[in-house]
Amino acid sequence: MAKEKEKTMSLEDVLWECRVSLRGVGSLDKNRDAVISLVFLKFAGEKFEKCREQIKTQYGDNPTFLESPTFYNAENVFYLKESARWDYIVKNASQNDIAVIIDKAMADMENDNPLLAGALSKNLFSTLGADKNKIKSLIDSVNRIDEKRFHEEDLIGRVYEYFLQIYAASGTKEDGEFYTPACIVKLIAELIEPFDGIVYDPCCGSGGMFVQSMKFVDKHNGNRDKVSIIGQESVQETWRLCKMNLAIRGISHDLGKTNASTFTADQHKDLKADYIMANPPFNLKKWRAENELVGNYRWKGYCGPQDAPRISNANYAWILHMISKLDTSHGIAGFLLANGALGDMDDYEIRKNILLKDKVEAIIVLPRDMFYTTDISVTLWIINMNKGAGTINGRQVRNRENEVLFMDLRTWDSNVEEITIDKGKRKKKTVLSDTQIAQVKEVYTNWQSADRTLYSDVPEFCKSVKVKESDLTAEEKANGVVTIEKQNYALMPSKYIEFIDHDLDVDYAAEMQRIQKEMQEVIKQEKESQELLSSAFKGIGYGID
């Protein structure tokens, strides 16, 4: 019976089993790392065995070739000595010291593969607090994730995405910072088009931006070898997650020597990126000490007398850091910020200077409730270092200098995805469909296009706005066209996008007639109920006044 049940289990069933194997043991982040580490060992082991068979076919059983890391690394595969191979872990799953066996496997794997330096947790299973039966249960569940059984086009990606998403959804606000919903990452990639060059993320979390940029390249038949992945992450556990996520997918990367603050310990100081994709922590406080980084090169020309973004909120520190990292001739960035950054008067001077230096190309407010750890609506910013006329990936674009495209997607909340967090516990989140992502991209590229007939403003959806009063034509001035300067450099789309008063479409006379009719029916029903109740009481010798 058990074998029959196992045969009918879906991939989701198996992944659920992996999660609940450690239920009641340890903290959420340790359980997450344990599950993902074992999945990593299994996928790495399978890749190793496939490569080993190919080497055998070509060179026979000669250990000089079979045990040479160089042959495996050449195929983008990690070399594994016997103690680090998945079949060895499965074979020893019932041993009393299985926790030590797994920890040694991860240590051996890291020692033999310099690219994994620092990526795998030390003594994770020995300090997990799980008994051997629970660990064996987890090993058995992970072992069921099999390419021969589940014919997914990208099984590795599917499994990693599931675990990163589910653990983010299960956690607190801080726990969820390592994961950005896949549909938002896809939207950013579609808009900035990272076909080739350096893709940088200064707060890379678990690497979702990098993964999606590679998917974008694959989708458009690009060349992965032309894309360089560079990132930084301050949280050690998240930095490890990112290294594992990229390594198991065969994505080359440079995440610095260790986890570190992008602001106070920038590990890529001389970097000039072609593309930036990022989801910085919202409204980060105390990101620098009182007198730290004052007058730093990243803030020059933007901050005014204070000479540094404020300590109480890092939103504009992130923006200025990213501007400083972009190639000055063509760099483009797509990143998320809390909506408060659109008009916060504490950051007025910086926002004004960013706009006057013409760095902002588009502001897109997303629907509420897209993140698992907060229900706020957030904004996608597009920063472009070159808004002049020219060619972008074969498209002829017009001069968009001193112009900003605003889009408001807050009404796009009909697509809801539900995730089972635990038994009887679910979370619902808004997601953007591929059709909606394509629609946003079409509006954006039409707005950029040299063919001015392709784009037009749409009430309650999108609006193209000039930055300064001096950018307006005489006719636009006469018609009272609103500029960003006139709105005191605020970037809330609601200040620019035309709003239609739908109340004007209401037939008030007919509506009042309908309400009166409904009220009369309610009064009639109430009167009948009172009469029935009175009769009932009289029948038992009581009266009702």
C-alpha positions in Angstrom: 0.0 0.0 0.0 2.8 2.4 0.9 4.6 1.7 -2.4 1.3 2.4 -4.3 0.9 5.7 -2.5 4.4 6.6 -3.3 3.9 6.0 -7.0 0.9 8.3 -7.1 2.6 11.2 -5.2 2.8 14.4 -7.2 6.0 16.6 -7.1 4.1 19.0 -4.7 3.3 16.0 -2.4 7.0 15.1 -2.3 8.1 18.6 -1.7 5.5 18.9 1.1 6.9 15.8 2.7 10.4 17.3 2.7 9.2 20.3 4.6 7.2 18.5 7.2 10.0 15.9 7.9 11.6 18.4 10.3 8.4 19.7 11.8 8.8 20.6 15.4 12.6 20.7 15.2 14.8 23.8 15.3 14.1 27.2 13.9 12.6 28.1 10.5 15.8 29.3 9.0 17.8 26.2 10.1 15.1 23.9 8.8 15.1 25.8 5.5 18.9 25.5 5.2 18.8 21.8 6.1 16.2 21.0 3.4 17.8 23.1 0.7 21.3 21.8 1.5 20.1 18.2 1.1 18.4 19.1 -2.1 21.6 20.7 -3.3 23.6 17.6 -2.4 21.2 15.4 -4.3 21.2 17.4 -7.5 25.0 17.9 -7.3 25.3 14.1 -6.8 23.1 13.3 -9.8 25.1 15.7 -12.1 28.3 14.2 -10.8 27.2 10.6 -11.6 26.1 11.5 -15.1 29.4 13.2 -15.8 31.3 10.2 -14.2 29.6 7.8 -16.7 30.6 10.0 -19.6 34.2 10.0 -18.4 34.0 6.2 -18.1 32.7 5.9 -21.6 35.6 8.0 -22.9 38.5 6.9 -20.7 37.4 3.7 -19.0 37.8 3.0 -15.3 41.1 4.9 -15.0 41.1 6.7 -11.6 43.4 9.3 -13.0 40.5 10.6 -15.0 37.6 9.5 -12.8 38.9 11.1 -9.6 40.3 14.3 -11.3 38.2 17.4 -10.3 39.4 19.2 -13.5 37.4 16.8 -15.7 34.2 17.5 -13.8 34.8 21.3 -13.4 35.3 21.5 -17.2 31.7 20.4 -17.6 30.4 22.8 -14.9 30.0 19.9 -12.5 31.2 19.7 -8.9 33.7 16.9 -8.1 32.5 14.7 -5.2 34.6 12.3 -3.3 32.8 9.1 -2.1 31.8 10.6 1.3 30.1 13.5 -0.4 28.0 11.5 -3.0 24.3 11.2 -2.7 24.2 7.4 -2.9 26.6 7.3 0.1 24.3 9.5 2.2 21.2 7.4 1.2 23.1 4.2 2.0 24.0 5.5 5.5 20.6 7.2 6.2 19.8 4.9 9.1 23.2 5.3 10.9 23.2 6.9 14.4 25.8 9.4 13.2 23.9 10.4 10.0 24.0 14.1 11.0 27.8 14.0 11.2 27.9 12.1 7.8 25.9 14.8 6.1 28.0 17.6 7.6 31.2 15.9 6.5 29.7 15.5 3.0 29.1 19.2 2.8 32.5 20.1 4.2 34.3 17.7 1.7 32.3 19.1 -1.2 33.3 22.6 -0.3 36.9 21.7 0.2 37.1 20.1 -3.2 35.3 22.9 -5.1 36.7 26.4 -4.5 33.7 27.9 -6.2 31.6 26.8 -3.2 33.8 28.5 -0.6 31.6 29.6 2.2 28.4 28.4 0.5 27.6 25.4 2.7 26.8 25.6 6.4 29.2 24.1 8.8 27.9 21.5 11.3 24.3 22.3 10.3 22.9 18.9 10.9 24.9 18.2 14.0 23.4 21.3 15.6 19.9 21.0 14.1 18.4 19.1 17.1 16.8 16.4 14.9 17.0 12.7 15.8 18.2 10.2 13.2 14.7 9.1 12.3 13.7 12.6 11.3 16.8 13.1 9.3 16.3 9.7 7.6 12.7 10.8 6.8 14.0 13.9 5.2 16.6 12.0 3.2 14.0 9.6 2.0 11.7 12.5 0.9 14.5 14.3 -0.9 15.4 11.1 -2.6 12.0 10.9 -4.2 12.7 14.1 -6.2 13.8 12.3 -9.3 14.1 13.5 -12.9 13.0 10.1 -14.2 9.8 10.3 -12.2 9.0 14.0 -12.6 9.5 15.1 -16.2 9.9 18.8 -15.5 11.8 20.9 -18.0 13.7 22.6 -15.2 13.3 20.3 -12.2 16.1 21.9 -10.3 14.7 25.4 -10.8 11.2 24.2 -9.9 12.3 22.7 -6.7 14.5 25.6 -5.6 11.8 28.1 -6.4 9.2 26.1 -4.4 11.4 26.0 -1.2 12.5 29.6 -1.4 8.9 30.8 -1.9 7.4 28.6 0.8 9.9 29.4 3.4 9.6 33.1 2.6 5.8 32.8 2.9 6.2 31.0 6.3 8.4 33.6 7.8 8.3 37.0 9.3 9.0 40.3 7.5 12.8 39.9 8.1 12.7 36.2 7.1 11.1 37.0 3.8 13.6 39.5 2.6 15.6 36.8 0.7 12.8 36.2 -1.8 11.1 38.4 -4.4 8.0 37.0 -6.1 9.0 35.5 -9.4 6.4 37.4 -11.5 7.9 40.8 -10.3 11.4 39.6 -11.1 10.2 38.5 -14.5 8.6 42.0 -15.1 11.9 43.7 -14.2 13.9 41.5 -16.6 11.4 42.1 -19.4 11.7 45.9 -19.0 15.5 46.3 -18.7 16.3 43.4 -21.1 19.6 42.1 -19.7 20.8 40.4 -22.9 24.6 40.8 -22.3 27.0 42.5 -20.1 27.2 42.8 -16.3 24.1 42.2 -14.2 24.5 43.5 -10.7 22.3 43.2 -7.6 23.6 45.1 -4.4 21.2 43.2 -2.1 20.9 39.9 -4.0 19.0 37.8 -1.5 18.7 34.2 -2.7 19.6 35.2 -6.3 16.2 35.4 -7.9 17.1 38.4 -10.0 20.1 36.6 -11.5 18.2 33.4 -12.2 15.4 35.4 -14.0 18.0 37.4 -16.0 19.4 34.1 -17.3 15.9 32.8 -18.1 15.3 36.0 -20.1 18.5 35.3 -22.1 17.4 31.7 -22.7 13.9 32.8 -23.7 15.2 35.2 -26.3 17.9 32.8 -27.6 20.7 34.8 -26.2 24.2 33.7 -25.1 24.6 33.1 -21.3 28.4 33.4 -21.7 27.9 37.1 -22.5 26.3 37.8 -19.1 28.4 38.3 -16.0 26.6 38.0 -12.6 27.9 40.2 -9.8 26.2 40.7 -6.4 26.5 41.3 -2.7 24.4 40.3 0.3 24.7 41.3 3.9 23.1 38.3 5.6 25.4 35.2 5.8 22.7 32.5 5.6 21.1 34.3 2.6 24.5 34.8 0.9 24.9 31.0 1.2 21.4 30.4 -0.2 22.3 32.5 -3.2 25.6 30.7 -3.9 23.8 27.4 -3.7 21.0 28.6 -5.9 23.3 29.8 -8.6 25.8 27.0 -8.3 23.3 24.2 -8.7 21.9 25.9 -11.8 25.4 26.2 -13.3 25.3 30.1 -13.3 28.8 31.6 -12.8 28.9 34.4 -10.3 30.9 36.8 -8.1 29.2 37.5 -4.8 32.3 38.8 -3.1 34.5 36.9 -0.7 31.8 36.9 2.0 28.6 38.4 3.1 28.9 42.2 3.8 27.0 45.5 3.9 26.9 47.1 0.4 27.1 50.5 2.0 30.0 50.1 4.5 31.9 47.2 2.9 31.3 47.5 -0.9 33.0 44.5 -2.4 32.8 45.7 -6.0 34.1 49.3 -5.6 35.2 49.8 -9.2 32.2 48.1 -10.8 30.3 49.7 -13.7 27.3 47.6 -14.5 25.2 47.4 -17.6 22.1 46.3 -15.7 21.0 46.4 -12.1 18.1 44.4 -10.7 17.3 44.8 -7.0 14.8 44.5 -4.2 16.4 46.4 -1.3 15.0 45.9 2.2 12.1 48.4 2.5 12.7 51.5 4.7 15.9 50.1 6.2 16.9 51.9 9.4 20.4 52.4 11.0 22.2 51.4 7.8 25.2 53.6 8.8 26.6 55.2 12.0 26.1 58.9 12.8 29.2 60.2 11.1 29.8 57.3 8.8 29.9 57.7 5.0 29.3 61.4 5.2 30.6 62.9 1.9 31.0 59.5 0.3 31.5 59.6 -3.5 28.2 57.9 -4.1 26.2 60.9 -2.7 28.1 63.7 -4.4 25.8 66.2 -6.1 22.6 64.8 -4.7 22.3 65.3 -1.0 22.7 69.0 -0.4 24.1 70.3 2.9 23.7 67.1 4.9 26.1 65.3 2.4 24.6 61.8 3.0 21.2 60.1 2.9 19.5 60.1 6.3 20.2 57.3 8.8 16.6 56.6 9.5 15.7 55.3 6.0 18.0 53.8 3.4 15.7 54.1 0.4 17.6 56.9 -1.3 20.9 55.5 -0.2 20.1 52.4 -2.3 19.1 54.6 -5.3 22.3 56.7 -5.2 24.4 53.6 -4.7 22.9 52.0 -7.8 23.2 55.2 -9.9 26.9 55.2 -8.9 27.3 51.6 -10.1 25.7 52.1 -13.6 27.7 52.5 -16.8 27.3 56.2 -17.4 26.8 55.8 -21.2 24.0 53.2 -21.2 23.4 51.6 -17.8 19.8 50.8 -16.8 18.4 49.7 -13.4 15.0 48.2 -12.4 14.4 48.0 -8.6 11.7 48.0 -6.0 11.0 50.5 -3.2 8.2 51.1 -0.7 5.7 53.7 -2.0 6.7 56.2 0.7 9.9 56.9 -1.3 7.8 58.5 -4.1 7.0 61.6 -2.1 8.8 61.5 1.3 9.7 65.1 2.1 12.7 64.0 4.2 14.3 62.9 0.9 13.1 65.9 -1.1 16.5 67.3 -2.0 17.8 63.9 -3.2 14.7 63.1 -5.2 14.7 66.6 -6.8 18.4 66.2 -7.9 17.9 62.8 -9.3 15.1 64.1 -11.4 16.9 67.3 -12.5 19.9 65.1 -13.5 17.3 63.1 -15.5 18.0 59.6 -14.2 14.3 58.4 -13.8 12.7 56.9 -16.8 9.6 55.1 -15.4 7.7 54.8 -12.2 5.3 51.8 -12.0 3.2 51.2 -8.9 2.4 47.5 -8.4 -0.7 45.9 -7.0 -1.0 45.5 -3.2 -0.4 42.2 -1.4 2.2 40.7 -3.8 4.7 40.0 -1.1 4.4 37.2 1.5 5.8 39.3 4.4 4.0 42.6 3.8 0.7 43.6 2.2 1.8 47.1 1.1 1.9 48.2 -2.5 5.4 48.8 -3.8 6.9 50.7 -6.7 9.1 49.6 -9.6 11.6 52.3 -10.5 13.4 52.3 -13.9 16.6 54.4 -13.8 18.3 55.0 -17.2 21.6 56.7 -17.7 20.9 57.3 -21.4 17.4 58.5 -22.4 18.5 59.8 -25.7 17.4 58.7 -29.2 19.1 55.6 -30.6 18.7 51.8 -30.9 17.9 49.4 -28.1 18.1 45.7 -29.0 17.1 46.5 -32.5 14.3 49.0 -31.6 14.5 52.6 -32.7 13.8 54.8 -29.7 13.1 58.5 -29.4 14.7 61.1 -27.2 13.0 60.8 -23.8 15.1 63.2 -21.9 13.3 65.1 -19.1 10.3 62.8 -19.5 9.0 60.2 -17.1 6.5 57.4 -17.8 4.0 56.7 -14.9 2.0 53.6 -14.6 -0.5 52.5 -12.0 -1.2 48.8 -11.7 -3.0 48.8 -8.3 -6.3 47.6 -9.8 -4.6 44.5 -11.3 -5.5 42.4 -8.3 -7.7 39.7 -9.8 -5.0 37.0 -10.2 -4.5 35.4 -6.8 -2.2 32.5 -6.0 -2.7 30.4 -2.9 0.1 28.6 -1.1 -0.3 26.0 1.6 1.9 27.1 4.5 1.0 24.3 6.9 -1.9 22.0 7.6 -5.0 24.2 7.4 -3.0 27.3 6.9 -2.8 29.1 3.6 -1.7 32.4 2.2 -3.1 34.2 -0.8 -1.1 36.6 -2.8 -1.6 38.7 -5.9 0.4 37.7 -8.9 1.0 39.3 -12.4 0.1 37.0 -15.3 2.4 36.7 -18.3 -0.2 38.5 -20.3 -0.2 41.4 -17.9 3.7 41.5 -17.9 3.6 41.6 -21.7 1.1 44.5 -21.5 3.3 46.6 -19.3 6.3 45.9 -21.5 4.3 46.9 -24.6 3.3 50.2 -23.0 6.9 50.9 -21.9 8.5 50.0 -25.3 5.7 51.9 -27.2 6.4 55.0 -25.0 10.1 54.7 -25.9 9.6 54.1 -29.6 10.6 56.5 -32.3 7.1 55.9 -33.8 5.2 58.4 -31.7 1.8 57.0 -32.8 2.3 53.8 -30.8 1.9 55.4 -27.4 -0.9 57.5 -25.9 -1.8 58.3 -22.3 -4.6 56.1 -20.8 -6.8 57.5 -17.9 -6.3 55.6 -14.6 -3.4 53.6 -16.2 -0.5 55.5 -17.7 0.8 59.0 -18.3 3.9 60.5 -19.8 5.0 63.6 -17.9 7.7 66.3 -18.5 10.1 67.0 -15.6 10.5 70.8 -15.8 8.2 73.7 -16.7 10.9 74.8 -19.2 10.4 71.5 -21.0 6.8 72.4 -22.0 5.8 73.8 -25.3 3.8 77.1 -25.4 0.7 75.2 -26.2 1.2 72.8 -23.2 1.7 75.7 -20.9 -1.5 77.4 -22.2 -3.4 74.1 -21.6 -2.1 73.9 -18.0 -0.1 70.6 -18.5 1.3 69.4 -15.2 5.0 68.9 -14.8 6.9 67.0 -12.0 8.5 70.3 -11.0 5.0 71.9 -10.5 4.1 68.9 -8.2 7.2 69.7 -6.1 9.1 66.7 -7.5 6.7 64.2 -6.1 6.6 60.9 -8.0 3.2 59.5 -7.0 1.5 58.4 -10.2 -1.9 59.6 -8.8 -0.6 63.2 -9.1 -0.3 62.8 -12.9 -2.4 60.0 -14.3 -5.9 61.2 -15.1 -8.6 60.0 -12.8 -12.2 59.5 -14.1 -15.0 60.3 -11.6 -17.1 57.2 -12.1 -19.7 58.8 -9.8 -20.7 61.0 -12.7 -22.0 57.9 -14.5 -24.5 57.0 -11.7 -28.2 57.6 -12.3 -28.9 59.0 -8.8 -32.8 59.0 -9.3 -32.9 55.4 -10.3 -30.4 54.4 -7.5 -32.5 56.2 -4.8 -35.6 54.4 -6.2 -33.9 51.1 -5.9 -32.8 51.7 -2.3 -36.3 52.9 -1.3 -37.8 49.7 -2.8 -35.3 47.5 -0.9 -36.0 49.4 2.4 -39.7 48.9 2.0 -39.2 45.2 1.5 -37.0 45.0 4.7 -39.7 46.9 6.7 -42.4 44.6 5.4 -40.4 41.5 6.4 -39.7 42.9 9.8 -43.4 43.6 10.4 -44.3 40.1 9.4 -41.7 38.6 11.8 -43.1 40.7 14.7 -46.6 39.5 14.0 -45.5 35.9 14.0 -43.6 36.3 17.2 -46.6 38.0 18.9 -48.9 35.2 17.9 -46.5 32.6 19.3 -46.3 34.3 22.7 -50.0 34.8 22.9 -50.4 31.0 22.3 -48.4 30.3 25.5 -50.2 32.9 27.6 -47.9 35.9 27.2 -48.5 39.1 25.3 -46.0 41.4 23.6 -46.5 45.2 23.8 
